[in-house]
C-alpha cells in the first residue's frame, strides 16, 4: 500500500476483514488512529500489541522514505527462516516417531519375551546374568503404553507449534540454527543501516534507529554504545573495536566504508554476504540434520534391539554349548 500510494487508513480498514480476529482488531485501531490525523510512525508506535522490533523497523523505514523496501526486506528474511523451520520440523518428525515406536516395542519385549527367556534359564538350571534379572523386574502395563502415547503426542504438538515468537524459536538447540538466525539478523541490520546512510540520516541517529530493530540484546546495546561513541567525536575504527558483538568482517567493512566515504555501499555488500552465507547454511542444515538424525536414531535403535533380543539368546546358546 505504501509503495502504491494508497491512503493507509482506507487501505488497512478495507483489507482488515480478511485478517484473523486479533489482527483485524489491530488493523482497525491503526486505521482509526490514522483517520484521526496521527502519522504512520505515531499510529504504529502507540499500538502496544505490535512487536517493538517491527515498530522500530517501520519508523526507521519512514525516516529514510523507504518503508516499502524495508518491509519487503524483513518479509523476505522471515520467509527464509520459516522455510528453514518447516524443513527441520518435517525432518525431525520421522525420527521422533521412530524413537517412540522403538521405546514402545522395547517395553513390549521386556515385559513379554525376556520373562520367558528367564524361565528357560531356570528350567535348565542355568545361572542367568544379573542384568537379565534387572530387566525382568520391570513391569510394563497398559498405563505405561498410554503414557508413552500421550508423551509422543505432546512432543509432536510442541515441535509443530514452535516458532510463534520467532521463526526458529524452539529449534536453536540444533547445531547451526543459531548461526543462521544471526547471519540473517546481521544481513538485515546491514541493509537497513545502508538505506538510512544512503538517504542522508546522520550515522549516530541511523545506528540508534537500526539498533531498535535488533533482537539480540547484546548486539542492540553495543550498537547504541557505538552511536554514543561517534557522537562524542570518537573515530569509527576506535569506537567499533570496543564492540565485541560485531563480527570481524562487518567491522572491517564499516571501518573501510566510513574511511572511504562509501559506507552505504560497504553495508550493502555486507548485507549480500551475510544473507548469502545464511542461505547456504540454511540449505545445508535442512538437508543434513534430518538425514543425520535418522541415521543416529536408526543406529541406536538397531543397537538397542541387538543388545535386548539377541544378547540374551547368544548368552543362552553359549552356556548350553558348555554342557
N, C-alpha and C positions, 0 to 999 in steps of 0.2 A: 504493500500500500504506500509506504514511504517513497519507494522508487517510482511508482506510477503517479505520485502527486495526489492521491485520493485523500480527502479530509479524514483524519484518523477517527474522529468521533463518529462520523457517519459510517465509515468502513467497519470499525470494530463492532458497532452495535448491529450491523446487518449480518455479519458472519458469526456473531456470538451464539445464535440459535443452533448452530451445528456443533458447538463445543460440548464437552461433558458438563454436568450441572455446576461443579465447583469452579471450573474455568469460565463458564458462561457468566457467573456472578462477578468474577474478577473483571471480565471484559466490559460488562455493563457499568461497573463502578468507574472504570477508566474512561469510558465514553462520557459518563455524566460529568466527571472532573474536567474533561477537555471541553465539553459544551459550556461549562461554567467559566471558561476563559483561562484555565491553567495551561501552562506549557507542557510539552510532552515529557520533559525531564521531571517537572513538578508532579505530574499525574502519576508517573511510574514510581517516583521516589516516595510518594505518600501511600502507595499500595503495599502494605506490610506483608501480604501473602506471597508476593513475588520474591524469589531468591535474591539476596543482596548482590550477588555476583552478576546476575542478569541485569539488575537495575544499573549497576556500575558500568556494565558493557554498553548499555543503551546511552547513558549520559556521555560516556567517552565518545561514542559514535556521533552523537549530536554535536559535540564540541568541535569536531573536525568536518562536520557536514557529510559524513559518510556512513550514516546509520545502517543503510541497507547492505553495504559491503561488510560492515562489522557483524551484523546479524547473520548474513549468509555464511561468513567465515565460521561463526560459532556453530551454526547448524551443520555445516559440513564436518567439522571436527567431532561434534557429538554423534553424528551418524556413523562415523568410522568406529568410535568407541562402542556404540551399540552393536554394530556388526561383529566386532571382536567378542563382545559379551555373549551374543547369541551363539556364535560359533563354539565358544568354550563351553557354554551350557549344554548344547546339544552333544558335544564330545564327552562331557562328564556324566551325562545321564546314563549311558550304557555301562560304564564301569561301576556306577553306584548300584545299578540293577544286578550286575554280576556279583558284587560284594555281598549284598543282602541275600541273594539267592544261594550263594555258596555258604554263608553262615547258617541259613535255614537248613540246607541239606546236611551240613556238618552236625547240626543239632539232632537231626533225624538219625544219622549214622551213629552218633554217640549213644543215643537212647535206645536203639534197636539192635544194631549189628554188634557193637562191642560187648554188651552183656552176654550175648550168645557165644561170642568168641571166648569170653572169660569162662563160660560154662564148659566149653570144650577143654580148656586148660585144667579145670577142676576134675572132670570125668577121667582124664588121662593121668591125673595126679602129677601134673607138670607145674612147677613153680612159675607163675607168670610175673612179669615185671611190675615194679611199683607204679609206673605211670599208667598202666592199664587199670590198676585198682583206682587210681585217682580219676581216670576218665569215666569209669563205670559208676562212680559215685555221683556224677551229675545227672540229674533227672530233668528231662525236657518234656513239658506238657503243653496242652493247647494254649494256655495263657501266655507261655513264653513265645510261641509262634505268633499269637495275636499281637503281643507287644512288639515283636520284630516287624510285623506288617505295618503297625501304626508308626513306628520309628522311621521306616522306609518312606511312608507317605509324607511324613513331616519333613524329612531331609529333602525329598524331591520338591515339595512345596516351597521350602526356604530357598533352595537353589534357583528355582524358576522365578521367584519373586524378588530375588536380589537385584540391586541396581536402581531402586526407586529414588535414592538420594543422589547418586551419581552413576554414570553408565557402568563403571567397573567396581562399584562398592560390593563387598562380599566376595570378590574374586581376587583381591590383592594378595592373598596367600599363594597364588600360583606364581612360580618364578617367571619374572619378566613382565608381568602385567603392570606393576607399579612403574616400571621404566617406560612402558608405552604411554601410560597416562601422563607421566611427567614430560615426555617429549612433546606430546600433543599440547600440553599446557604451555610449555616454552615457545612452541610454534605460534600459538595464539597470542601470547604476550608480545612476541617479536612483531607479529603482523599488526596488532593494534597500535603498538608504540610507533611503528613505522608510519602508519596513517596519520597519527597525531603530529609527528615531527614534520612529515611532508606538507601538512596543511598549516604549518606555522605556529603550532602550540609550543610555548617555551618548554624546554626539556624538563625542568623540575615539575611543572604542572602536568606535563604529559606522563611522567613517571608516576605521579600520585594518582592520576586518573586510571592508568593501566594497572597500578598496584591494587586498586579496589576490585579488579576483576579476577584476581588470583586466588585460587582455592587454598594453596599451601600457606599456612600461617607464617612460616619462617621466610619463605620467598617474598611474601607480601610485605612483611615488616622490613626486610632488608632493602626492598625497592623504595619504601618510604625513607629509610635511612640514607640511601643513595641520593634521593631528591633533596633531602635536607643538607647533605654534604655539598652538593653542587650549588645550592642556594647560598651557602656560606662562603663560596668562592673557591672551593677545593677543585682541582682539576679532575677530569673524568678518570684518568688512569689510577691516581692515588685513591680516589673515592671507591671505585668499583673493586679494587683488590682487597678492600676490607670486608667485602660481602662474600661469604663462603658459599651461599646458596646458588650463586651464579655459576653455571658450567664454564669451563675454560674457553671453549670455542666461542660461546656467546660473549664472554668477557673480552676476548681478543677482537671480535667484530665491533663491539661497542667502542672500544678504545680507538681502533683504527678508523672506523667510520666517523667518530667525533673529531679526531685529529685532522682528517682529510675533508671535513665538511660534507661527508657523504653518509651521514648516519642513517637516513631514511632508506637508502639503497642497501646499506650493510645489514640493516634489520630485516629487509625483505629477503635477502639471501639467507639469513639465519632462520627465518620462518620456513623457507623452502627446504633447507637442510633438515631441520628437526621434524618437519612434517613428513618428509620422505623417509627418514630413519624410523619414525614411529610407524608408518605404514608397513615398511619392510618387517619390522619386529612383530607387528600385529599379525601379518600373514604367516610368519614363521611359527609364532606361538599357536595360532589357531590350527595349524597343520601338525605341529609336533606334540603339543601337550595331550590331545586326545589319544593319539597313537601310543605315546609313551605310557599313558595311564592304562590303556587296555593291555599292553604288554606286561606292565608291572603287576596289575591285578590278575591277569591270566596266569602269569608265572607263579604268583603267590598262592593262588587257588589250587593250581596243579601240585605244588609242593605240599600244601596243607593236606590234600586228599591222599597223596602218596604216603605221607607220614601216618595219617589216621587210618587208612584202609589197608594198604599193602604192608606197612611196617609191622603190625601185629601178626599178619599172616606169614610173612617171611620169618619172623622170630619163632612162630609156632612150628613151621616146617623145619627150621634149623634144629630145634630141640627134639623133634620127632626123629630126625636123621641120626641123632646121637644114641637112640635106643637100639 
